[in-house]
Amino acid sequence: MSEENLPSEPPVPHKRRVRYRGKNPRRFEEKYKEHGSDTATIAKVVAAGKTPAGTHRPIMVAEIIEVLAPQPGNLAVDCTLGYGGHAQEILTKILPDGKLLGLDQDPIELPKTEARLRAQGFSDNVFSTHRSNFAGLPQILAAQEIAGADVILADLGVSSMQIDDPARGFSVKFSGPLDMRMNPQRGQPVSALLKKIQPAALAQLLMQNADEPKAVQLGSALAGKSFATTHELAEAIRAALPHVPKEECHLNIRRVFQALRIAVNDEFSALDNLLRNLPACLKPGGRVAILTFHSGEDRRVKKAFINGHETGIYSAISQDIIRATPEEQRANPRSAPAKLRWARRANV
């Protein structure tokens, strides 16, 4: 058969772009102007006190830089790299001879952040990424033959990229699979946890992880049940609390989601490991700052820093929590619950 008689390839059908629904589309997948590089749309979203889809706004950047005081030539560690906002600011302070190690356990977001920071000119010589949660910090420093860091930051909050993506199942705001794992490749999703847990164990989990006042009632209503989506779980919580006012019930839902997220990611154990190993990961005179977002985290950080100060491990610690300014809270409401504490390793 001659080339002229060969059958031609069928034309590739044109795929239309998802329609951008009005000024403020609700669906995460439809917010392509925010996901992309439409600077005008992104500026409008930020001006409205919201976080553009697929991004994260770093919290208390100025306050963190002030307490950590990174200097040129410092070795810094960002234990929760996230979108890279804090890391970017620290990198500008430790150049030209410093280096930052960025840790993050999220296999979905970590490559995106590394590519973003590489595009800004931060090469392997000054910046490296490591897929691990902060509990693995001692092993990472040992593998790099680093005796200790000058600066360590841990931002314990869930990133906006995770919260806002329905596919991750972190938020009741959108209906998505009931997952909530920081690393979807490890452990069990929340749906599996709820299906096999006993009522008493779930009640204890809700009390320990979120100080939930309706823990016993909710434990009986939710334990051993199958929930496929975030909205299914939220509706079950509302059904279990029929006489609770709507706004108050919304807080119950948020606390339940928080407690379950902490459980499937084993967040308190990871934090306890970090706090226990922190002194050995810091150089003499090294500084650490930790951002927490609820009382269970803050209690642990406060106690560890006070004990370290009393035993002479830390030469100085924050006497009070540092909060985002009213201006930042208005511009970025997700900064409102954040609490910042810091400590400085003794020189001996």
Secondary structure, DSSP 4 states (H G I P E B T S, - for coil): --GGGSPPPPPPPPPPPPP--SSS--SGGG-HHHHTT-HHHHHHHHHTT---TT----SSHHHHHHHH---TT-EEEESS-TTSHHHHHHHHHHTTT-EEEEE---TTTHHHHHHHHHHTT--TTTEEEE---GGGHHHHHHHTT---EEEEEEE-SPPHHHHH-GGG---TTS--BS---SSTTSS--HHHHHHH--HHHHHHHHHHHH--TTHHHHHHHHTT----BHHHHHHHHHHH-TTS-HHHHHHHHHHHHHHHHHHHTTHHHHHHHHHHHHHHHEEEEEEEEEEE-SHHHHHHHHHHHHHHHHTTSEEEE-SS-B---HHHHHH-GGGTT-EEEEEEE---
